[in-house]
Amino acid sequence: MATTSFLSPTQRYGAGALFALALHQAQMHQTRPLGMLDPDGEDDGPGEERPSSGSSSDSVSEDPDLWVHENSGLLLPVFRFLDIDKVAWLGLEETAGSSPAKHHVGAFLRLLAEDTSVNSSESSDQQLALSKAIDSLTLSMETNPASSKSKKEKHQEYENECREKLSTNEAKVNSEATVTMPETSSTSNIESPSPDLTCAFEEEPVEEVKMLSYERKLAVLYELLTACLADIRDNDKKSARRRKGYDARHRVALRLLATWLDINWVKMEAIEMMVACSAMAVAKEKEKEEESQSPKSSWAKWKRGGIIGAAALTGGALLAITGGLAAPAIAAGLSALAPTLGTLIPVIGASGFAAVASAAGTVAGSVAVAASFGAAGAGLTGTKMARRIGSVDEFEFKAIGENQNQGRLAVEILVSGFVFDEEDFVRPWEGQSDNLERYAIQWESKNLISVSTAIQDWLTSRIAMELMKQGAMMTVLSTLLTALAWPAALLAATDFIDSKWTIALDRSEKAGKLLAEVLRKGLHGNRPVTLIGFSLGARVIFKCLEVLAETEHTAEFVERVVLLGAPISIQDENWKAARKMVAGRFVNAYSTNDWTLGFAFRASMFSKGLAGIQPADFPGIENVNVTELIEGHSSYLWATHDILDRLELDTYYPTFRIPPPRNSENSSSKKSP
């Protein structure tokens, strides 16, 4: 445990206990997301609904699949870092994994509210300084209004270009078609539950949360994040898990805990940056020391390894931190805070803050800091993996936005799948306001452009126009769902795109394997990943999850997933296994009138049920009906931006703000495939 702490031993015990409860609750919410629970509010009862390996015992020690089990390696290192007495570990594990959380949260919150330290006044001053630093960083991360307006204007420009290029009669067909969807218990058009503790714990914990000061809450989150990143070796070697950076399950648990504490998530992102920048300063100093002793030091090996990652020896704990260097603007803020903060934060001293600030402000210094993380010339943007999987000619990452090399401890990977130009791999994702390090995958552009163009050409062909007039398209979705025969003329018309679509499906599966390899090898820096894709890009993501499920048994890589207009069979794919690979929210957005997707999918695959046009009725999948936002399949090129805004992914529980009714006059003039 670091010698400097913002919390007393009793408070650290309470923090560790709350984190254990949050970790188990996060696993429960894999299959029953918060806000979609049973009416009685029971959110982690024992028995068949509890995550289990199949053991009949109620004991956590008998169920190695639980995230709070010592086998996962997620909880005990946190207890060890917080210096919680080992005698209490087993009891905390059992409490977290076997009892309803609402029975215990209030008691542990009361422990956090206690001031038992003999230096409580000094501790309060430290917590105040920390909170001011976090608030300052938060302000530096907020979107500039002028920049936000500019991004919106550019996105509107892109939408107008797409509409002009892709105008067809499909929007009219969609507006006239009436498709009867099969009954389902899945939730669509999810409305946000009240963002208070009653959502998960009824009324009991509310008063206890009010007992905690804002500064105390931030101090708890700061120390828990540090504990999650601290790689303290388990001498008894009971844990089977080899720690690798920032686990997605840890981040989901912290996200839930921040919700319980009523702390906006952007504050937690500021804490992540602070810890990352602190570790970079220490790593830079460590590198200098090692290189002065030996030219063939371990740090030089880190640089040659080409993997974003670092280990900073700090206060007796080895921090397995990943990230880039601080941007000059943020570094300037850190430098100003150095005199006060430097003496408080366990990871860094005043000189450390000054070091990272000055290093980030110069080109030479930036290279030095980045090199200590193995990030120079490596990372995702230096990754081209097409040759590793046969017949895939293109697979590379394109950086989006300005968050690269700024100490972000989470990554977002975005995958387009219906494109008409290479810019369509990147432009649909530009302008999104979040604090993640973002990348788009450009993959198999030749094949994707070919199949997308073939579908577009067919939509404007004489045969398609005639079929539209005859009303044949109105039967496409209903026949896909009921496995009835399509009109013969329509089936014949699919022949010339069938081969192109089949090739694209094959490439999407192989691209999914490549993406899984990127995550397994830690080329993203062993940081929690959010995966978002539309059309065949969504299929790439789903196949990635399936591959991870075949080789891994945890959700350590992927924090959140959003599938948009996904050409994924509901009956023929392993949704349960894919869901298990995602620690947090898993969204399936569909449009009931996307007959273009049904048409292309049916051209080569005769399966009942399609995720892009109906709910995927599986535990833990948030099904969101975006029909009101999608005029046709190509609408995902520009509508994705609006859908993601409405999903509010930074919210822990399922959220989807229902769009206002369309203006019929406006919608009739905007038509797209």
C-alpha positions in Angstrom: 0.0 0.0 0.0 1.2 3.5 -0.8 2.3 5.3 2.3 0.3 8.4 1.4 -3.5 8.0 1.5 -6.5 10.3 1.5 -8.5 7.8 3.6 -8.2 6.3 7.0 -8.0 2.5 7.5 -11.7 2.3 8.3 -12.6 4.4 5.2 -10.4 2.2 3.0 -12.2 -0.9 4.4 -15.5 0.7 3.4 -14.2 1.7 0.0 -13.0 -1.8 -0.7 -16.3 -3.3 0.4 -18.3 -1.0 -1.8 -16.1 -1.8 -4.7 -16.6 -5.5 -4.2 -20.4 -5.0 -4.1 -20.2 -2.9 -7.3 -18.0 -5.5 -9.1 -20.5 -8.2 -8.4 -23.5 -6.0 -9.3 -21.8 -5.2 -12.6 -21.6 -8.9 -13.4 -25.3 -9.3 -12.4 -26.2 -6.5 -14.8 -24.6 -8.4 -17.7 -27.8 -10.3 -18.0 -30.2 -7.9 -16.2 -29.1 -4.3 -16.9 -29.8 -1.7 -14.3 -33.2 -0.1 -15.1 -34.5 -3.3 -16.7 -34.7 -5.3 -13.5 -37.7 -7.2 -12.1 -40.5 -5.1 -10.6 -39.6 -6.1 -7.1 -36.2 -4.5 -7.4 -34.2 -7.5 -6.4 -31.0 -7.1 -8.2 -28.8 -9.9 -7.1 -30.8 -12.6 -5.5 -29.3 -16.1 -5.1 -30.1 -19.1 -7.2 -30.4 -19.5 -10.9 -30.2 -15.8 -11.7 -26.9 -15.4 -10.0 -23.8 -15.6 -12.3 -22.6 -19.1 -11.6 -20.5 -22.0 -12.9 -23.3 -24.3 -12.1 -22.3 -25.1 -8.5 -25.2 -25.7 -6.1 -23.3 -24.0 -3.3 -24.1 -20.4 -2.3 -20.5 -19.8 -1.3 -18.4 -17.5 -3.5 -15.4 -19.8 -2.9 -17.3 -22.5 -4.8 -18.0 -20.5 -7.9 -14.8 -19.5 -9.8 -16.8 -17.8 -12.6 -17.7 -14.9 -10.3 -15.8 -11.7 -10.8 -15.4 -11.4 -7.0 -13.9 -14.9 -6.8 -10.2 -14.9 -6.1 -9.6 -16.9 -9.3 -10.5 -13.7 -11.3 -7.7 -11.7 -9.8 -9.9 -8.6 -9.7 -10.7 -8.1 -6.1 -7.9 -9.3 -3.8 -5.2 -7.1 -5.3 -7.5 -4.1 -4.6 -7.9 -5.2 -1.0 -4.1 -5.7 -0.7 -3.4 -2.2 -2.1 -5.9 -0.6 0.3 -4.1 -2.4 3.1 -7.3 -4.1 4.3 -6.6 -6.8 6.9 -6.5 -10.2 5.3 -8.7 -11.6 8.0 -11.6 -9.5 6.5 -11.1 -10.5 2.8 -13.2 -13.7 2.8 -16.0 -12.0 4.6 -16.0 -9.2 2.1 -16.0 -11.6 -0.8 -18.9 -13.5 0.6 -20.9 -10.4 1.4 -20.4 -9.0 -2.1 -21.2 -12.3 -3.9 -24.0 -13.8 -1.9 -26.1 -11.1 -0.5 -28.4 -8.4 -2.0 -26.3 -5.3 -2.3 -29.0 -3.0 -1.0 -28.7 -4.7 2.4 -25.1 -3.5 2.9 -24.4 -0.4 0.8 -25.8 2.0 3.5 -23.6 0.5 6.2 -20.4 0.8 4.1 -21.3 4.4 3.1 -21.5 5.2 6.8 -17.9 3.9 7.3 -16.8 6.2 4.5 -18.4 9.2 6.2 -16.5 8.6 9.5 -13.5 10.7 10.4 -11.5 8.3 12.5 -8.0 9.4 11.5 -5.9 11.4 14.0 -4.9 13.6 11.1 -8.5 14.1 9.9 -8.0 17.9 9.4 -4.9 17.3 7.3 -6.7 14.6 5.4 -9.6 16.9 4.7 -7.2 19.5 3.3 -5.6 16.9 1.0 -9.0 15.8 -0.2 -10.0 19.4 -1.0 -6.8 19.9 -3.0 -7.4 16.7 -4.9 -11.0 17.7 -5.7 -9.8 21.1 -7.0 -7.3 19.4 -9.3 -10.0 17.1 -10.6 -12.3 20.0 -11.2 -9.6 21.8 -13.1 -8.9 18.9 -15.3 -12.6 18.4 -15.9 -12.9 22.0 -17.1 -9.9 21.5 -19.5 -11.7 18.4 -21.0 -15.0 20.1 -21.6 -16.0 20.7 -25.2 -15.4 24.2 -26.5 -18.8 25.5 -27.7 -17.3 27.0 -30.9 -15.5 23.7 -31.7 -18.7 21.8 -31.0 -20.7 24.0 -33.3 -18.0 23.6 -36.0 -18.1 19.8 -35.7 -21.9 19.7 -36.0 -21.8 21.9 -39.1 -19.2 19.5 -40.7 -21.4 16.5 -39.8 -24.4 18.2 -41.4 -22.4 18.9 -44.4 -21.5 15.2 -44.6 -25.1 14.2 -44.2 -26.2 16.5 -47.0 -23.5 15.1 -49.3 -24.6 11.5 -48.6 -28.3 12.3 -49.1 -27.6 13.9 -52.4 -25.4 11.0 -53.6 -27.6 8.2 -52.4 -31.1 9.6 -53.1 -33.6 6.7 -54.0 -37.2 5.7 -53.5 -36.5 3.6 -50.5 -37.7 6.1 -47.9 -41.0 6.2 -49.7 -41.3 2.4 -49.6 -40.5 2.4 -45.9 -43.1 5.0 -45.2 -45.8 2.9 -47.0 -44.7 -0.5 -45.7 -46.4 -2.1 -42.7 -44.4 -4.8 -41.1 -45.8 -6.9 -38.3 -43.0 -7.8 -35.9 -43.2 -11.0 -33.8 -43.9 -10.5 -30.2 -40.9 -10.2 -28.0 -40.1 -9.5 -24.3 -37.1 -7.4 -25.3 -37.2 -3.7 -24.5 -37.2 -1.1 -27.3 -37.1 2.6 -27.2 -35.8 2.4 -23.7 -36.5 5.4 -21.5 -34.1 6.6 -18.9 -35.0 5.6 -15.4 -34.6 8.2 -12.7 -30.8 8.7 -12.2 -30.8 8.3 -8.5 -30.2 5.4 -6.1 -33.8 4.3 -6.1 -33.1 2.7 -9.5 -31.0 0.0 -7.9 -31.4 0.2 -4.1 -34.9 1.6 -3.4 -34.5 4.4 -0.7 -32.1 3.0 1.9 -28.7 4.3 0.7 -29.8 7.8 -0.3 -29.3 9.4 3.1 -25.9 7.7 3.6 -24.7 9.1 0.3 -25.7 12.6 1.5 -23.5 12.1 4.5 -20.4 12.0 2.3 -18.7 15.2 1.1 -18.0 15.8 -2.5 -14.3 15.7 -1.7 -14.5 12.4 0.1 -16.3 10.8 -2.8 -13.6 11.8 -5.3 -10.9 10.6 -2.9 -12.6 7.2 -2.7 -12.8 6.9 -6.5 -9.2 8.1 -6.9 -7.8 5.5 -4.5 -9.9 2.7 -6.0 -8.7 3.5 -9.5 -5.1 3.5 -8.3 -5.8 0.2 -6.6 -7.3 -1.3 -9.8 -4.1 -0.3 -11.7 -1.7 -1.4 -9.0 0.0 -4.7 -9.8 0.8 -6.0 -6.4 2.1 -9.6 -6.7 0.1 -12.3 -4.9 2.8 -14.2 -3.0 0.6 -17.3 -2.4 -0.1 -17.4 -6.2 -3.8 -18.4 -5.7 -4.9 -16.1 -8.5 -4.9 -17.7 -11.9 -5.2 -14.4 -13.7 -2.1 -12.6 -15.0 -2.8 -8.9 -14.6 -2.6 -6.9 -17.8 -3.3 -3.2 -17.3 -6.8 -1.7 -16.8 -9.5 -4.4 -16.8 -12.8 -3.5 -18.4 -14.7 -5.1 -15.5 -12.9 -2.8 -13.1 -14.0 0.2 -15.1 -17.6 -0.9 -15.2 -17.5 -1.4 -11.5 -16.1 2.1 -11.0 -18.8 3.4 -13.3 -21.5 1.9 -11.2 -19.8 3.1 -8.0 -19.7 6.6 -9.4 -23.4 6.3 -10.1 -24.0 5.3 -6.5 -22.0 8.2 -5.2 -23.7 10.6 -7.6 -20.5 11.7 -9.3 -20.6 12.6 -12.9 -18.6 10.2 -15.0 -16.5 13.0 -16.6 -14.9 13.5 -13.1 -13.8 9.9 -13.1 -12.3 10.4 -16.6 -10.3 13.3 -15.2 -9.1 11.1 -12.4 -8.0 8.5 -15.0 -6.0 11.2 -16.8 -4.4 12.4 -13.5 -3.3 8.9 -12.6 -2.0 8.3 -16.1 0.0 11.6 -16.2 1.3 11.0 -12.8 2.6 7.6 -13.7 4.2 9.0 -16.9 6.2 11.4 -14.9 7.5 8.7 -12.7 8.1 6.4 -15.7 10.2 9.2 -17.3 12.3 9.6 -14.2 12.7 5.8 -13.9 13.8 5.6 -17.6 16.5 8.2 -17.0 17.8 6.3 -14.0 17.8 2.9 -15.8 19.4 4.2 -19.0 22.2 6.0 -17.0 23.0 2.6 -15.4 22.8 0.4 -18.4 22.2 1.1 -22.1 20.5 -2.2 -22.4 17.9 -1.6 -19.7 14.5 -3.1 -19.3 13.0 0.3 -20.4 14.8 0.1 -23.7 13.2 -3.4 -24.2 9.8 -1.8 -23.4 10.4 0.7 -26.3 11.4 -2.1 -28.7 8.4 -4.2 -27.7 5.9 -1.9 -29.6 3.2 -2.4 -26.9 1.6 0.6 -25.2 2.2 -0.1 -21.5 4.3 0.8 -18.6 5.2 -0.1 -15.1 6.0 2.7 -12.6 7.4 1.8 -9.2 5.6 4.1 -6.9 5.2 4.1 -3.1 5.7 0.4 -2.9 3.1 -0.5 -5.6 3.8 -1.4 -9.2 1.4 0.5 -11.4 0.4 -1.3 -14.6 -0.6 1.9 -16.3 -1.3 2.4 -20.0 -1.8 5.6 -22.0 -0.1 8.4 -23.8 1.5 11.7 -22.8 -0.3 14.8 -21.5 -1.4 17.4 -24.1 0.4 20.7 -23.5 -2.8 22.5 -22.4 -3.5 19.8 -19.8 0.2 19.7 -18.8 0.1 23.4 -18.1 -2.7 22.9 -15.7 -0.9 20.2 -14.0 2.2 22.3 -13.7 0.2 25.1 -12.0 -1.2 22.6 -9.5 2.2 21.1 -8.8 3.1 23.0 -5.6 -0.1 21.8 -3.8 -0.9 18.5 -5.5 2.6 17.2 -5.7 2.8 16.5 -1.9 -0.6 14.8 -1.8 -0.9 12.2 -4.6 0.8 8.9 -3.8 1.9 8.4 -7.4 3.8 11.7 -7.9 5.7 14.5 -6.1 5.8 18.2 -7.0 8.8 17.6 -9.2 6.9 14.9 -11.0 4.1 17.2 -12.0 6.7 19.8 -13.2 8.5 17.1 -15.1 5.4 15.8 -17.0 4.3 19.4 -17.7 7.7 20.5 -19.1 8.2 17.2 -21.0 4.8 17.4 -22.7 5.4 21.0 -23.7 8.4 20.1 -25.9 8.7 17.9 -28.9 11.8 16.2 -27.5 10.2 15.7 -24.2 7.0 14.4 -25.8 9.0 11.7 -27.6 10.8 10.8 -24.4 7.7 10.3 -22.4 5.9 8.5 -25.2 8.9 6.2 -25.7 8.8 5.2 -22.0 5.3 3.8 -22.7 6.4 2.0 -25.9 4.1 4.2 -27.8 6.5 5.8 -30.2 5.9 4.4 -33.7 3.6 1.7 -32.3 0.1 1.3 -31.0 -3.0 1.0 -33.0 -2.2 3.5 -35.7 1.0 1.5 -36.5 -0.9 -1.7 -36.8 -1.6 -3.3 -40.2 -2.5 -6.9 -39.7 -4.1 -7.9 -43.0 -1.4 -10.4 -43.9 -2.0 -12.4 -40.7 -5.4 -13.7 -41.8 -5.5 -15.1 -45.3 -7.5 -13.3 -48.0 -7.9 -10.1 -46.0 -6.2 -7.4 -48.0 -6.8 -4.4 -45.7 -7.1 -3.9 -42.0 -5.7 -0.8 -40.3 -6.6 1.8 -37.7 -7.3 5.5 -38.4 -7.0 8.0 -35.5 -10.1 10.2 -34.9 -10.3 13.4 -33.0 -7.7 14.9 -30.7 -7.5 12.6 -27.8 -4.5 10.5 -28.8 -1.5 10.6 -26.5 -3.3 12.5 -23.8 -3.3 9.9 -21.1 -6.7 8.5 -21.9 -7.2 5.2 -20.1 -10.0 3.9 -22.4 -10.3 3.3 -26.1 -13.1 3.4 -28.6 -12.9 1.4 -31.9 -15.4 2.3 -34.6 -16.3 0.1 -37.6 -18.2 1.2 -40.7 -19.7 -1.6 -42.9 -21.7 0.1 -45.7 -19.5 2.5 -47.5 -19.3 4.2 -50.9 -15.9 5.9 -50.4 -12.9 5.5 -48.2 -13.9 8.6 -46.3 -17.0 6.7 -45.1 -14.8 4.7 -42.7 -14.0 7.8 -40.7 -16.5 10.6 -41.4 -19.6 9.0 -39.8 -17.7 9.0 -36.5 -16.2 12.5 -36.5 -17.5 15.2 -34.2 -18.7 12.8 -31.4 -18.1 14.4 -28.0 -16.5 12.0 -25.6 -13.2 11.6 -23.8 -12.0 8.3 -25.2 -9.1 7.7 -27.4 -10.8 7.0 -30.7 -9.9 4.9 -33.8 -11.8 3.8 -36.9 -10.9 0.6 -38.7 -10.5 0.8 -42.5 -11.0 -2.7 -43.7 -11.5 -4.4 -47.1 -12.6 -1.1 -48.6 -12.5 -2.5 -52.2 -15.0 -5.3 -51.3 -17.2 -3.1 -49.1 -17.5 -0.3 -51.7 -18.2 -2.9 -54.3 -21.1 -4.6 -52.5 -22.5 -1.2 -51.3 -22.4 0.2 -54.8 -24.0 -2.9 -56.2 -26.9 -2.7 -53.8 -27.2 1.1 -54.6 -27.2 0.5 -58.3 -29.8 -2.2 -58.0 -32.1 0.1 -56.0 -32.1 2.6 -58.9 -32.5 -0.1 -61.6 -35.6 -0.5 -63.7 -36.4 -3.9 -62.1 -36.2 -2.5 -58.6 -38.4 0.5 -59.5 -41.0 -1.8 -61.0 -41.0 -4.1 -57.9 -41.4 -1.0 -55.7 -44.4 0.1 -57.7 -45.9 -3.4 -57.3 -45.4 -3.3 -53.6 -43.1 -6.3 -53.6 -40.7 -4.6 -51.2 -43.4 -4.4 -48.5 -43.2 -8.2 -48.1 -39.4 -8.4 -47.8 -39.1 -8.0 -44.0 -42.2 -10.1 -43.1 -41.1 -13.0 -45.3 -37.6 -12.8 -43.8 -39.1 -13.1 -40.3 -41.5 -15.9 -41.2 -39.2 -17.8 -43.6 -41.9 -17.7 -46.4 -41.0 -17.6 -50.1 -40.0 -14.3 -51.6 -41.5 -13.2 -55.0 -39.6 -15.0 -57.7 -38.8 -11.8 -59.6 -37.2 -10.4 -56.4 -35.1 -13.5 -55.8 -33.9 -13.5 -59.4 -32.9 -9.9 -59.0 -30.5 -10.7 -56.2 -28.3 -13.0 -58.2 -25.9 -10.4 -59.4 -25.1 -9.0 -55.9 -25.2 -12.4 -54.2 -21.5 -13.2 -54.8 -20.3 -9.8 -53.7 -22.3 -10.0 -50.5 -21.0 -13.5 -49.7 -17.5 -12.3 -50.1 -18.2 -9.3 -47.8 -19.7 -11.6 -45.2 -16.6 -13.8 -45.3 -14.2 -10.8 -45.0 -16.2 -9.5 -42.0 -15.7 -12.7 -40.1 -12.0 -12.7 -40.8 -11.7 -9.0 -39.9 -13.5 -9.9 -36.6 -10.7 -12.4 -36.0 -8.1 -9.8 -36.6 -9.8 -7.4 -34.2 -9.8 -10.1 -31.5 -6.1 -10.6 -32.1 -5.5 -6.9 -31.6 -7.2 -7.0 -28.3 -5.6 -10.2 -27.1 -2.1 -8.9 -27.9 -2.8 -5.7 -26.1 -2.0 -3.5 -29.1 -4.7 -1.1 -27.8 -2.6 -0.6 -24.6 -4.5 -3.1 -22.4 -7.2 -0.5 -21.8 -11.0 -1.0 -21.7 -12.5 -0.8 -25.2 -15.8 0.4 -26.5 -16.8 -1.2 -29.8 -19.3 0.4 -32.1 -20.2 -0.6 -35.7 -22.9 -0.4 -38.2 -24.0 -2.8 -41.0 -21.1 -5.3 -41.8 -19.0 -3.4 -39.3 -21.4 -4.6 -36.5 -20.8 -8.1 -37.8 -17.0 -7.6 -37.5 -17.5 -6.7 -33.8 -19.8 -9.6 -33.2 -17.4 -12.1 -34.7 -14.6 -10.5 -32.7 -16.6 -11.3 -29.5 -17.3 -14.9 -30.6 -13.5 -15.4 -31.2 -12.7 -14.0 -27.8 -15.3 -16.3 -26.3 -13.6 -19.3 -27.9 -10.2 -18.4 -26.4 -11.0 -16.3 -23.3 -13.4 -16.8 -20.5 -13.6 -13.2 -19.2 -14.8 -9.8 -20.2 -11.4 -8.1 -19.4 -11.0 -6.4 -22.8 -14.4 -5.0 -23.9 -16.3 -2.5 -21.7 -19.3 -1.7 -24.1 -20.7 -2.7 -27.4 -23.2 -1.0 -29.8 -24.4 -2.8 -32.9 -26.3 -0.8 -35.5 -28.2 -2.3 -38.3 -26.4 -5.6 -37.8 -26.6 -8.4 -40.4 -26.4 -11.0 -37.7 -28.7 -14.0 -37.5 -30.6 -14.2 -34.2 -31.1 -18.0 -34.2 -27.8 -19.1 -35.7 -25.3 -17.1 -33.7 -24.0 -17.5 -30.1 -25.4 -14.3 -28.5 -24.9 -15.6 -25.0 -21.2 -16.2 -25.5 -20.8 -12.8 -27.2 -22.6 -11.1 -24.3 -20.4 -12.7 -21.8 -17.3 -11.0 -23.4 -18.7 -7.5 -22.7 -18.4 -6.2 -19.2 -20.9 -3.3 -19.5 -23.7 -2.3 -21.8 -24.5 -4.2 -25.0 -26.8 -2.4 -27.3 -28.6 -3.8 -30.4 -30.1 -0.9 -32.4 -32.5 -2.0 -35.1 -34.9 -0.5 -37.7 -38.1 -2.5 -38.5 -38.3 -0.9 -42.0 -34.7 -1.6 -43.1 -35.7 -3.8 -46.0 -32.4 -3.2 -47.8 -30.6 -5.1 -45.0 -33.2 -7.8 -45.2 -32.8 -8.0 -49.0 -29.0 -8.2 -48.9 -28.9 -10.6 -46.0 -31.5 -12.9 -47.6 -29.6 -12.9 -50.9 -27.2 -15.4 -49.4 -28.4 -16.5 -46.0 -31.8 -18.1 -45.3 -32.2 -17.7 -41.6 -35.2 -16.7 -39.5 -34.5 -13.5 -37.5 -32.1 -10.7 -38.1 -30.7 -8.4 -35.4 -30.7 -5.3 -37.6 -34.5 -5.3 -38.1 -35.8 -6.8 -34.9 -34.9 -7.3 -31.2 -32.4 -9.9 -30.2 -34.2 -11.4 -27.3 -31.3 -12.5 -25.1 -30.6 -11.6 -21.5 -28.5 -8.5 -21.1 -29.0 -7.2 -24.7 -30.5 -3.7 -24.8 -32.7 -3.6 -27.9 -33.4 -0.1 -29.1 -35.8 0.6 -31.9 -34.3 3.4 -34.1 -36.9 3.2 -36.9 -37.8 6.8 -36.5 -34.2 7.8 -37.1 -33.4 5.5 -40.0 -34.9 6.1 -43.5 -32.9 3.3 -45.1 -29.8 1.2 -44.5 -27.4 3.9 -45.7 -28.9 6.3 -43.2 -26.5 4.8 -40.6 -23.7 6.7 -42.3 -25.0 9.9 -40.8 -27.6 8.9 -38.3 -25.1 7.0 -36.1 -24.0 10.3 -34.6 -27.6 11.1 -33.4 -28.3 7.5 -32.2 -25.1 7.5 -30.0 -26.1 10.8 -28.5 -29.5 9.4 -27.5 -28.0 6.3 -26.1 -25.9 8.3 -23.6 -23.3 5.5 -23.3 -21.5 7.2 -20.4 -24.7 6.5 -18.3 -24.4 3.2 -16.5 -28.0 2.1 -17.0 -29.8 1.7 -20.4 -30.9 5.0 -21.8 -32.5 6.0 -25.1 -34.2 9.3 -25.6 -37.1 8.7 -28.0 -36.9 11.1 -31.0 -39.7 13.5 -31.7 -42.2 12.6 -34.4 -40.9 13.2 -37.9 -42.2 16.1 -39.9 -43.9 14.3 -42.8 -43.1 17.1 -45.2 -39.4 17.1 -44.4 -39.1 13.3 -44.4 -40.7 13.0 -47.8 -38.0 15.1 -49.3 -35.2 13.2 -47.7 -34.8 9.7 -49.2 -32.0 7.3 -48.9 -31.2 3.6 -49.4 
